[in-house]
């Protein structure tokens, strides 16, 4: 089987990977498309040094076999975290933080940068018939953006800023815009900011202490320090970036200014699928590559790059 394997220090294209065999409760998926996430790039930089296996966690595929007949032959997307169901976090309604979880393409579980993969059946979601694969591939990152709305109450009579002008920023900004809030997107690239103009104000220079909410979506270690300058006293920072690195901060700013900092990652899939099906979210097309050209996919400046698996 063809796949992109992380060996602990580097990603390597292989054609000798064994066909995955489902464990009890798992389904076998034939991958149609898989997409590169910034987290995948961070894994190559050492974000998950103990991981060995097939990379990738954003996918659309077809169910080949499943213990649940509802899924047989269906197009599906899937969540990342397979929880144990017994630890303190599972017992208290926080399964995505399960102490023993397996995470697709990141921790103890092969991911979707391969022709086939297995996944816990409870993590699958059926793709609506009218939603094409090339849009359904955005379900996981859109769900992550929607997690913000499950974590904090966004008061639409206040204002917000999204810091960043890349993929995560575009998804996060569109989700926040659905609340009707006064929204500003702060980026570095005027050509990228054009994508945000239909639903937000855009600028390359934000206003210091100008925003009640700041969603940090830069994917850079400079993002959080900048967000702390942009947010108002007693305001809220939503930290969406995942990167392998350390940040030096004057944490007295957080205490003295009484800031709330909320880490935010995985989110609800069904609402994300509905928004995509109803065309409430507008995204550029994914740029697709053959798996053996993974270096080009990882280096692509496109809004989203990924892999197409053909017979």
N, C-alpha and C positions, 0 to 999 in steps of 0.2 A: 504494500500500500504506500502511496505517496503521502508525504507529510513534511511539515516544518518542525523540527525537533530542537529543543533547547537542551544543550548538554552541560549546563552549569556555567559556561563562560561565553558561549556563542550559539547563534541559531544556525542550523544546517538543514539543507534540503536533502531528503532521503526518499528512496523508492523501495526500501526493504523493511518498512515497518509492518508489524503483524496486524492482521485484521482484528479490531477490538471485539471482545466477547462480553455481552451484557452480564452484569452481576444481577442477583435477585432484585427486582423492582426497577431495573433499568430498561431503557429502550435503545435500539440501534438506529442511528440516524445516518442517512446518506446526505452529505453536505452539498447544497446547491451553490451558495455563496457564503463566504466568511469575510469579515472586515477587520482592518487593522485599527486598533485603539491606541491612544497615547500610553496606556498602561503596558501594552505589548512592547512598545519602544523602551519603556522604563525597565522592563524585565531584562532586556538586552544590556542595560546599563548596570544591572545588579540589584534591582528592586526586590527580586525573590531569589536570593542566592542558593537556597536549598532545592529549588525546583528543577526537576529533570523530566522532560516529556514533551508532548506535542503542545505547541502554543495556541493561543486564540480562544476567545469567548463570545464573539459576536457572530451569529450565524443564522441562516435560513436553510432548512433541509427537509427531507422527506422521511417519514417514519417507515423503516423497513420491517422492524419487529418490535412488539411491545407487550407487556403483561396486561395492558388496558386496551381492549379492542376499539375503543373510541378513537384511538390515535392511528390505527392501521392505515397506511397510505396517505396520511394527512401531511400537509405542509405545516411546519412548526418553527417557532423560535423558542429559546430556552433561557432560563435564569442561570446564574453562575454558581450559587452556593448550595451544596448538598449538605443539609444539617443532620446531626445525629439524633435529634429529638429528645435527648435525655439530659444534656448539660444545663447549667443554670440559665444560660441565655435562651436556649430552646424552651425551657420551662417557663420563662418569663416573657415570652412573645418577641424575642429578638433573634430569630433563627439565622439571619444573615451575619450575625456575630458569633455563631456557634463555635465553641472552643475546639471542636473536633471536625469542623467542616472541611469538605473537599471543594476546591474552587477550580472551575474549568480553566485549563491552560495556565494555571498559576500555582496551585498547591495540591499535590497528591492526586491529580486527576488530569488525564490527557484532554486537550481542547479540540478546537474545530478547524485548525489549519491542517486538515487531512481529508482524505476522501470519505472516511467514515469516522464516527465517534459514538460513544455511549454516554448516556446521561440519565440521571434519576428521573423517572417518569413524572414525578410530582412537580418537576420544574418546567414541564413543557406547556406551551400555549399554542393553540391552533390559529393559523393565519387566515383571516377572512378571504373568501374566494376573490373578491374584487381588489385585494391589495397585492400588487406585484412584488416579486422577490426583491427587486431593486429598491423598493421603499420599505418593505418589511425588515430589511437588514438594519434599519435604524432603530428598531424597537428597543434594544437594550440601552443604547446611550440616551434615547428619549426618556425611557423609564427612569434612568439615573437623574435626568434633569427634573422630572416630575417629583422625585423624592423630596425636593425642597418644600413642596406644598403639603406634604405629609408631616413635615418636621416643625414648621413655623407658620404662624398666621401672617399672611401678607396683607397689610392694610392698604387697600387700593387708593386711599386718600393721601398716602405718603408718596415718597419717590424712591427709586432704586437705580443702581448702576450695575452693569455687568462689565467686569474687567477682563478684557481679552476679546479677540476677534476671529477665533478659530472655530473648529467643529463644536466643541463643548459649549462655547459661548453662544453660538447660533441657536443651538437647541435650548439652552437655559433661557436665553433672552425671549424666544418665542413662547415658552411656557409662562414666564413672568408676564409677558405682554397680554396673555389671555385673561389676566386678573384686572386689566384696565389701569394698572399703575402707571404713573409718570416715569418712563424708563429711558435711561441713557446708556449707550454702549461706548466704552472707552477702549480704543485699540491703537495699534501702531501702524496699521496698513490701510491707507485710504481706499485702496481698491477692494479690500475685504469688507470694509465698513459699508460699502454699497449694498451688500446683502441685507443689512439690518435696517436700512432707511424706511422700508414700508411699514415698520411697526415700532421704531424707536428713534430717539435722537442719537446722533453719533458725534464723537469727538476724539481727537488724539491727545487731549489734555483735560483730565477731569478736574472738578472743583474740589479743593481741599475742604474736608469736613462738610461736603455738600450733599450726602446721601444717607437716608435712614437705613437702607439695606444695600450691601455690596456683595455681589456674587463673584467670587474670585475664580476665574476660569482660564487663567493664562497658561497653565501647565508649566509654570516657571517658578523657581524659588524666590524670585523678586515679587511675585504676585501678592503674597500675604502682607509684607511690609508696606506695599503700595496701598492695599486695601485698608490698612489701619490708618493711613493718612487721609483717605477719601471718606471714610465713614464718619457720621456725626457722633457726638458723645451720646452714650446710651443706645447707640445703634447696633445693628446686627451684621456680622460678616458670615456669609455662607461659603465654606471652603470646599470647592469642587475639584481642584487640581490634585492629581496623584503623581508624584514624581520621586525619583530616588535621589535624595539629597538632604542636607541639613540647612536650616535657616537660622540666622542670628537675629534676634528680635529684642527690642526694649519692651519687655512685658509689662513694665510699669504703665505703659500707655493703655493696655487692656484693663488694668485695675483702676487707675485713676479716672479714665474716661468711661468706666463701667460698660465695657463692650461685651456683647455676646458673640462668641465665635462657635459656629455650628459646622462640624464635619458632615459631609453629605456624599453618599455614593449610590449603592444599588437602590432601585425603585420599583414601582408597580407596573407590570407588563400589560395588563388588560386595558387600563386607561390609555396607555401609550398606543396600543394597537387601534383603539377607537379613534384617537386623534389622527393617526395616519390614514385610517380607512375613510374618515370623513373629510380628509384633506384640510385639516385645521393647521397642520404644520407643513411648511414648504421648504424643501431641501434640494440642493444640487444633486445631480446624478453621481453615483459611486463610480470611481475609476477602477476598472478591473484588470487584473494581471493573471498570468499563469503562475502557479505556485513556485516553480523553479526560478522565477524572476522576483523573488521576495524582496531583494535589496531595492529594486525599483519601487515596489509598493511601499516599503517603509520610508523611502526618501521622497515619495511623491508630494508635491505641494498642493495637490487636489484637496477639495473639501473632505472627501473620504476616499480611501483606496482599499482594495481588498482583492480577493481571489475568486475566480470562477472555476467550478469543477464540472467538466464535461465528460461524457462517456467516450 
